Amino acid sequence: MASRLWLAMALANMTTLAAALFNATLGNIEADWEGGQVACAQFYGTFAGTSDCIKAANKLPIGADERVYHISTMPHYYFRNRMPMSRQHGNCMVQVEMAGQRIPPTVRLVPDDIRRVAAYIIETCALERGGPTGGFGTGNLEDMKQWLATDGINLDHYSMPYYTSFPTITFSNPFPEYFSPGNFDPEMALYFSRSLSDAAELLPPNSRQGKAVRARATRLMRAQQLMDPRGKRIPWWIDPDKPPRLEDAMSQGNATEDATEGVLVVPGGRPEEGAGTARKEKKKRGKIDKVEMNV
């Protein structure tokens, strides 16, 4: 079914053109990645073809060795490897950033892994009915899933550990802000709600932990409904019945508010290039099986 693509299928069918342009050996990345997801939507943009997005992604760093990326609002020349980062070509922009309620000051990622996932997003979203759309992909969701199902946690304490943060890659028409879909796209609330429901099935139904995990799943489902349609900039972990002030919602200065637009912006300010508009939503979900960026 076109709306549900698994990584192995995507790699098997990936065009040689995309593989060649990305200057990276696709190989078997299933051993290196785990727990990721891809979602495509017209909200992020529409394209006449995949050429601009491939060329934008080809401007991303290259390398098979792990690198340290600094989460920084300073100009790029202060750090050789800074995140968030964006690249643009023509009508397509790619954004790479970390998502989560708490983000560590540095993260470790393999540049070629980022490029492989970027290629997979382009290939997946090119299959949308009506032509290629924008979208996003995530990696390393397993740590967040396991933490959300941990006994005794309280989401209202805003105490998610650093290790639950995860990388997100977004393709869109040029836009002056970071979309940060890992925090603000309703698909993430739905994804984690389903993972909690699955975890609850493994627990005794009348146990304290089982009831708590089911309650979290219900809460995230309500959050997904409040966040949908896209554009309502509410982090998925916020209680939809009693949203806090913005400064309480994102700890460690992980977001600021653009007073003119009423949206949240991750550190790093505006992308290095481009401006544009978001488009109406048309959803499509796909999963990456066994996908993990080492953070």
N, C-alpha and C positions, 0 to 999 in steps of 0.2 A: 504494500500500500504506500503510495507516494508520500502521504503525510507522516509516515513513521519510517525513518531510514536509520539503520544501524551502521556503525562505523565500518565493519568489515565489508558490508555491501557497498558503502560509499567509496572505500579505497579500491575495491575491485572494479568499479565502474568509472573511476575518476579519469578524465581525459588526459591523454599524453601531453596535450597542449598546456594544460594547467600545471602538470608535473614539471614540464620542461621550463616554463616561465618562472616557476618558483625556485629554481636552482637548488632544490633540496630533495634528497632521496626519501620518497614516501615510505617505502619499506613496511615493516610490521611495527606500528606504533602502539598496538594494543597492550604490549607489555609495559609501556611507559606511561599510559594514560588510564584514568579510571573516573567514572562517575561524572560525565559531562552531558551537556544538552545543547541542541541548536533550536532556535525559534526564528521563523521568517515572518515578516509582516510589512505591509505597505506603509505602515506608520514610519518606518525608518527610511523609506525611499523606494523608488522604482527606477529601473535602468533599461536602456535599449538593448543591452547585451552585457557580457561579463568582462569585456576588455578593460574598461576603466578601473574596475575593482581589482582585477589581476595586477594591473600596473601600479595601483596604489599600494597593494599588499607587497609588491616586489620592492618597495622602498623601505620595508621593515628590516631590522637588523638580521644578518645572516650569521649562523654559527652552530656547530654541533655540541659545543661545550656550555655548561651551565654558567650563567652570568648573574651578578648581583645588580639588581635594579633599585634605585633610590626613589622612594615615594616622596616627592618634593614639589613645592610651589616655586622653587627658584628657577631662573632661566636655565635652559638646557646646557649652557656652557659650564655651569657649576658642577654638573655630574655628567660623565660620559654616557651612562645608562640611567635615564630618568623615566619614571612612570608617574602619571599617565602619559601616553604618547599618541600622536596621531600622524597619519600620512594621507595625502590626497593626490588624486590624478583625475582631471576632468570633472565628471559629475559624481565621483565616488570618493568617499572618505572612509578610512579604517581607523578605529580607535582601540587602543589596548590599555586596560586599566585593571585595578584590583577592586573587588566588591566585598562587602561585608560591613558589619557594624563597627568593628575595630580592625584597622589595617596596620601591620607592623611598619617600621621606618624603612626596612629593606626587604626585598623578596628575591628568591633565586628561581630563574626561569631559563629554559633553553631556547634561544632564538628560533632554531629550526622547528621546534615544537609549535611555537606560536604561528609560524608560517604554514605548517601542515594543517592546523585547525582552521586558519584563515582560508586555505584552499578548500577545505571541506565545507565551510559555511557558504562560500561562493557557489560551489557545485550544488549544494542542497537548495539554496534559495533561488538558483536559476531554474529549478523545476516548478516554480509556482505557476499556477494557472494565470494566464494573462501576461506572463513574462517575468524576468528576474526582479526580485525585490531585495530590500535590505534585510538585515537580521543580525542575530548575535549568537555567539557560542560561549560556553563556559567549560571550565575544567576543575578537577579536584573538589567536587561537591561531596565526596564521601565523608570528609571530616565534619562538615557542617551538618550533614544528615545524622551522623552518629551523635554529635553534640546535642542536636535538637531532641533526640530521643533519650537523652541521659536522665536518669532519675534525679529529681530534686531541683532541677533548674527552673528559673523564673524569667521569662522573656522580658518582663517589665523592669528587671534590674539592669538591663543594658550592659551585661558583663560577658559578652561573647569573647572567647579567647582569640588571640591573634591567629592561631593556626586554622581557624575556621574561615578565614578570608580566602577568596578564590579569584583567579584571573578571568577576565571577560574580554572578548573581541567583538567589536560591533562594526558592521558595514552600513553606511547610510549615504544619502545625498549630503553634500557639504552643509554643515551646521555649526553655529558658533559656540556651542556648549558640548560637554560630554554627556551622552545619554545615560550612562551608568545603568544599563538594564539589569545587571546582577542585583541591584538594590531596588529598582523601581519598576521593572516590568512585571505585570501580573502573572506571567508564565512562571516566574520564580516562586511566587507564593503558592501557585497551584502545584508546582513540582515538589516543594517541600511538604505541602499538605498531604500529597499522595504518599511520599516516603514515610511520613509519620503514621499514616493509616496502615501501611504495610508493616511497620514496626509494631504497631498495636496488635496486629493479628497474631504476633508471636508471643504476646503476653497474656496471662490469665485475665479474662474479661472483667472480673470484679476486683482485681488487685489495684492497689493505690497507683502504682506506676502505669498500669494499663489505662486507667481512667484519666490520668494526667496527660499521657501521650495522645489519647483520643481528643481530649479537650484542646490540646495545641493544634492538632490537625484541623479541628473545626474552626478554631480561631484564624488559622492561615487561609482556610477556604473563604471565610468572611472577608479577610483582608484582600484576597484576590478579586472578589466581587466589587469591593470598594475601589480598587486600583484599575478596574476595567471599565471604560476603555482606557487605553494607554494615554499618558499625558497627565494623569493625576499623580503628582510626584510625592508618593507616600512610600517609605521603605516597607517591604513586605513583613518585617518582624514587628511592626507597630500594631498595638491593639486597636482595631478599627472602631471600637466602641468608646475609646477614650484616648485619642491621639495626643501626644505631648507637644511641647514647644519644639521647634526645629532644632534648637541647640541641644536639647536633651535627646533627640532621636538619633543623632550621629555623634558618637564620642570621638575624642582625640582629634577634633577638627577635621573629620573625614568629609565634611560637606559644608558649603556655605550657600546662602540664598542670594539669588539675583533678584533684587527688589523690583526691577523693571519687568521681569518676566514671571516671577513667582515660581521659579524652578530651583532645584538643587544642583550644585556644581561641585565636582570632586576637586581636590587640590591639584594645582597645575593650571588653574584658570581655564582660559579658552584654548581650544586646539590651536596648533601652530598655524593652520591655514584653513581658509574656507568659511563660507556663510551660506545659509540656505533655510529651507523650511521643512518641517516634518509633514508627513502625509497621512491620509486616513488609514485606518487599521484594516488589515486582512491577515488573520492568524494562520500559522502553520507550525506544528511542532514536530521535532525529530529528536531522537536521543543519540548520543554518542555512547556506545557501550565500552567500558574500560578505558576511560580517558582521564588522565591526571597530569596537571602541571605541578612540578615540585615546588612548593612554596615554603 
